[in-house]
Amino acid sequence: MQTAIVEKWAAENGAALTATQLNRLATHQEMVLEKNKVMNLTTITDPHDFAVKHIIDSMTLLPYIPSAQGMSLADIGAGAGFPGMVLATLREDLQVTLVDSLRKRVLFLQEVVEALGLKNVSCVHARAEDLARASAMFDICTARAVARMDKLVKWALPITKPGGLFLAMKGAHVQAELDEAEPALAKFGGAVKTVDLIEIAPGLVHSVVVVEKLERS
């Protein structure tokens, strides 16, 4: 892992990392790239790009997660573990559920959890709709590179607690998706609080769409 790049970005954004956390992030990257030789997990294999576009990108969600103990987070379509595994690594007080519909990805994620020694992560082979039918509820839901906003809203808000947040990671240009998602937001009780543009590297800007699950009167 390009440790210096990750450390520098973290320091500049108020998230000092311990040696243990850096080692775990590096091990996660190594395991993803090794498994990627036999299973499609990522198209990003350059070490610098991996650090920026996977690890640092995942870290941009940290400021949106309250510091209260015992918070629960579901990462929908967890894939190779971004952002969910990174958030679990950096916030061990956070109870993280990694949700993916592909069994072999879930098995890989479990291997990573065991290798990193994380005690705050569950890996679930399911779709978000399955969790909704099981009445599972989380303080925070996240999704990255999974689907357009209208679909994400339908999947995430039913499993987000009232007053909780859905954090959608998107590219710099997301307004068309937000317009498209307005009916779903109204139906499932969500309101866009903010859309923040974040530069994860010079000239590379991503957005975080923060959706609040409204309290029903």
C-alpha positions in Angstrom: 0.0 0.0 0.0 1.1 3.6 -0.6 1.2 4.2 3.1 2.6 7.8 2.8 -0.2 8.9 0.6 -2.9 7.5 2.9 -1.2 8.9 6.0 -0.8 12.4 4.4 -4.4 12.6 3.3 -5.6 11.4 6.8 -3.4 13.9 8.6 -4.6 16.7 6.4 -8.2 15.7 7.1 -8.1 15.2 10.8 -7.9 11.4 10.8 -4.5 10.3 12.3 -4.0 6.6 11.8 -2.2 4.1 14.1 0.4 1.6 12.9 -2.1 -1.2 13.4 -4.7 0.5 11.2 -2.2 1.2 8.5 -1.1 -2.5 8.6 -4.6 -3.7 8.4 -5.4 -1.4 5.4 -2.2 -2.7 3.7 -3.2 -6.3 4.3 -6.7 -5.7 3.0 -5.2 -4.2 -0.2 -2.8 -7.2 -0.6 -5.6 -9.7 -0.2 -7.8 -7.9 -2.7 -5.1 -7.7 -5.3 -4.1 -11.4 -4.8 -7.7 -12.6 -5.0 -8.3 -10.3 -8.0 -6.0 -12.7 -10.0 -8.8 -15.3 -9.9 -11.9 -13.3 -9.1 -13.1 -10.0 -10.5 -12.9 -7.6 -7.5 -11.4 -4.4 -8.9 -10.1 -2.9 -12.2 -7.8 -0.7 -10.1 -4.5 -2.5 -9.6 -1.9 0.3 -9.6 -0.8 0.8 -5.9 -1.1 4.6 -6.0 -4.5 4.5 -7.7 -5.7 1.8 -5.3 -4.7 3.9 -2.3 -6.5 7.0 -3.7 -9.6 5.5 -5.4 -10.4 2.8 -2.9 -8.8 3.5 0.5 -8.8 7.3 0.7 -12.2 7.4 -1.1 -13.6 5.2 1.6 -12.1 7.4 4.3 -14.1 10.4 3.1 -17.1 9.0 4.9 -15.6 9.2 8.3 -16.7 12.8 9.1 -20.3 11.8 8.5 -20.4 9.0 11.0 -21.3 10.1 14.6 -18.8 9.2 17.3 -21.4 7.6 19.6 -20.6 4.1 20.7 -22.6 1.2 19.4 -23.5 2.7 16.0 -24.5 0.2 13.3 -23.7 0.5 9.7 -24.7 -1.6 6.7 -22.6 -1.4 3.5 -24.8 -2.4 0.6 -23.1 -4.1 -2.3 -19.8 -4.3 -0.3 -17.8 -5.8 -3.1 -14.2 -5.9 -2.1 -14.9 -4.1 1.1 -15.0 -0.4 0.1 -16.0 1.6 2.0 -17.3 -0.8 4.7 -14.1 -2.7 5.6 -12.1 0.5 5.7 -14.6 2.2 8.0 -14.7 -0.9 10.2 -10.9 -0.8 10.4 -10.7 2.8 11.4 -13.8 2.8 13.7 -13.7 -0.4 15.7 -16.5 1.0 17.9 -18.8 0.8 14.8 -20.8 -2.4 14.2 -20.4 -3.0 10.4 -22.5 -5.4 8.3 -21.0 -6.0 4.8 -23.9 -7.0 2.5 -23.3 -8.6 -0.9 -25.5 -10.7 -3.2 -22.6 -12.8 -4.5 -21.6 -15.6 -2.2 -18.0 -15.8 -3.3 -17.5 -12.1 -2.5 -18.9 -12.6 0.9 -16.6 -15.6 1.6 -13.7 -13.4 0.5 -14.8 -10.6 2.8 -15.0 -13.1 5.7 -11.4 -14.2 5.0 -10.3 -10.5 5.2 -12.1 -10.0 8.5 -10.4 -13.0 10.0 -7.0 -12.0 8.6 -7.4 -8.5 10.1 -8.7 -9.7 13.4 -11.7 -7.4 13.3 -14.4 -8.2 15.8 -16.9 -5.5 14.7 -17.8 -6.9 11.2 -20.4 -9.3 10.0 -20.5 -10.5 6.4 -24.0 -11.3 5.0 -24.9 -13.0 1.8 -28.1 -11.2 0.9 -29.7 -8.3 -1.0 -30.8 -5.2 0.8 -34.4 -6.2 0.1 -33.8 -9.4 2.1 -32.7 -7.4 5.1 -35.8 -5.2 4.8 -38.0 -8.2 4.8 -36.2 -9.4 7.9 -36.8 -6.0 9.5 -33.1 -5.3 9.9 -32.4 -1.6 10.8 -29.2 0.3 10.9 -28.1 3.8 12.0 -26.2 4.3 8.8 -26.2 2.7 5.3 -23.6 3.2 2.7 -23.3 2.3 -1.0 -20.5 2.9 -3.5 -20.5 2.1 -7.2 -23.6 -0.1 -6.9 -26.5 1.5 -8.8 -28.2 4.8 -9.6 -29.7 6.9 -6.8 -33.3 5.9 -7.4 -32.5 2.2 -6.8 -30.2 2.9 -3.9 -32.9 4.9 -2.1 -35.3 2.0 -2.5 -32.8 -0.4 -1.1 -31.2 1.7 1.7 -33.9 3.7 3.3 -36.1 0.8 4.3 -33.2 -0.5 6.4 -32.2 2.9 7.8 -33.5 3.8 11.2 -35.6 7.0 11.4 -33.2 9.8 12.0 -30.4 7.8 10.5 -28.3 8.5 7.4 -27.8 7.0 4.0 -24.4 7.9 2.5 -24.2 7.4 -1.2 -20.7 7.7 -2.8 -21.0 9.2 -6.3 -19.0 11.0 -9.0 -18.8 14.7 -9.2 -21.9 15.1 -11.4 -24.9 13.6 -9.5 -27.8 16.1 -10.0 -29.5 14.2 -12.7 -29.6 11.1 -10.5 -31.0 13.1 -7.6 -33.8 14.5 -9.8 -34.5 10.9 -10.9 -34.6 9.8 -7.3 -37.2 12.3 -6.0 -40.2 10.0 -6.2 -38.3 7.3 -4.3 -37.1 9.7 -1.7 -40.7 10.9 -1.1 -42.0 7.3 -1.0 -39.5 6.0 1.5 -39.2 9.1 3.7 -35.8 10.4 2.8 -34.5 14.0 2.4 -31.2 15.0 0.8 -29.3 17.0 3.5 -26.3 17.8 1.5 -24.2 16.9 -1.5 -20.5 17.4 -0.7 -17.8 17.5 -3.4 -14.5 16.1 -2.1 -11.2 16.1 -3.8 -9.5 12.8 -3.0 -6.5 13.6 -5.2 -5.5 16.7 -7.3 -8.1 17.0 -10.0 -10.1 13.9 -8.8 -13.4 14.9 -7.2 -16.1 12.6 -5.9 -19.3 13.4 -4.1 -21.0 12.2 -0.9 -24.8 12.4 -1.0 -26.1 12.6 2.5 -29.7 11.4 2.8 -31.6 11.6 6.1 -34.3 9.1 6.9 -37.1 11.3 8.2 -39.0 10.6 11.4 -42.6 9.7 10.6 -45.1 11.8 12.6 
